[in-house]
Amino acid sequence: MTQTTPTTPVPPGALDGTGESSKGEATDNRARSRAAGPGRLLAIVLTGQLMAVLDVFIVNVAAPTLRADLHASGSGLQLVVAGYTISYAVLLITGARLGALIGHRQAFLAGLTVFTAASLACGLAPGTGALIAFRFIQGAGAAVMLPQVLSLIQRTFTGASRAQALGAYSAVLASGAAAGQVLGGVLVQADLFGTGWRPVFLVNVPIGLVLLILGPRWLGGAEERPESRAGGGAAGRSGALDLAGLLLLAAAVLLFTVPMVLGQEWGWPLWGWVMLGLSAVLAAVFAVYEARLAGRGGAPLISPRVAGAPGMPLAIARIVLAMAANAGFLFVMTLHVQGALGYGALRAGWTFAPTAVAFGLVGLNWRRIPARWQPVTVPSGFLLAAVSFAGVGLALRDGSDGGPWLFAALVGVGTGLSFAYSPVLTRTLATIRPQDAADASGVLVTSAQLGMLTGVAVFGAIFLGHGPGVDASADALWATCLALAGAALCGAIVGLVIRVGHLR
């Protein structure tokens, strides 16, 4: 199977970021790059991004220690883990739009400040209630910070350097999930100064302070109202937020997120299904409202240029499937190795190192593949992931630790998912104009986050539907891995389905 080609002609050089989409601002971008130092800028924003992504997962390994120390109830512990994710997912689009209004550098530093302060508060929290509140604030800071990373990359880099920066971005974004499990295990096992779970939050503080000291200088000069200056973007066209659209979208995402992160813990109550139904209704209302607003010459929250960009629907579908499989796999594997196999926090964390390393290496180097093979990297990546998921299930099906076969399968999972994800992100953003970077970053990062939430909920439900014990857990993992393989196969064929739809 070959990569689906866009139905709209793509300018020469678009796939490596050197085409028409970047010519108009090339001189300005090069000047900013020389002033800010593109390597330093990338180091700052990717380090901030890594902290934000790690905090989605780093608490998982620390959860048992945290529960024992704070005497947290099951629902309280779930909110500690999920509170960050809920506010993070709900506010991502708002964070992207804030960057378009006040400047991406300023928004990044503001989000980093909130995130760092909230991390300190989380690490010092005296009880479960305070920790939950600080986790929500921490997620809000991440939601403001993270969308600016893509926007700054799009507006600072051009040509091949942009593609390389996007490769590093995708490697950090997705491998950060597994790296969070590893780091969480290391910190909990170390029990620094008898602090137990607290270092999983406090580790962000010195890193955040260093970034805040270096950021104002390394990120270069202030970027005042970039979309206004460039003539694009919702904020620049209107000078204000599309508040009605923002409220509709935030409500739809909130109604989707809450049952996804709490439904399994609370037995999928009726209110969860009602919220999911209302989420779908509000999403449809949002789409109609935005289309009518654009038709009246208004400034919708999401630019029509982004929604209609070549390959965007296919990119969203593939990103959702890849991130759903990634997050769902990490979730069920954590439950199996810690619950059934009795791994400690450190060993459980290191179990995911092969997946994280493979994902990162492929994300940084996939463009070295000969050009004639690159069109098939995405479907081939999904196929490799499907085989590898099945391999993990087979390696652990007898209740053992899997041995070398598990290591090989974990490497295959990371390699396959990276090939499935990294080229999609780079090629999609190559067709997006720099002044639309805020819209694109908000859409793609939110799609990835919602995919992760869906993956944990769906694949977690499959795994948790089986009884206790090592054998039952191994059977549950096998069934879940087959479902993960099915999702990966869907990712391999979704391009063909969308192409046939266009032909009709």
Secondary structure, DSSP 8 states (H G I E B T S, - for coil): ------SS---TTGGGT-SHHHHTTHHHHHHHHHHH-HHHHHHHHHHHHHHHHHHHHHHHHHHHHHHHHHT--HHHHHHHHHHHHHHHHHHHHHHHHHHHHH-HHHHHHHHHHHHHHHHHHHHT--SHHHHHHHHHHHHHHHHHHHHHHHHHHHHH--HHHHHHHHHHHHHHHHHHHHHHHHHHHHHHHHTGGG-TTTHHHHTHHHHHHHHHHHHHHHT-S---SHHHHHT-SHHHHHSS--HHHHHHHHHHHHHHHHHHHHTTTTT--HHHHHHHHHHHHHHHHHHHHHHHHHHTT---SS-HHHHTSTTHHHHHHHHHHHHHHHHHHHHHHHHIIIIIS---HHHHHHHTHHHHHHHHHHHHHGGGS-TTTGGGHHHHHHHHHHHHHHHHHHHHTTSS--HHHHHHHHHHHHHHHHHHHHHHHHHHHHTS-GGGHHHHHHHHHHHHHHHHHHHHHHHHHHHHTS-SSHHHHHHHHHHHHHHHHHHHHHHHHHHHHHHHHHH-
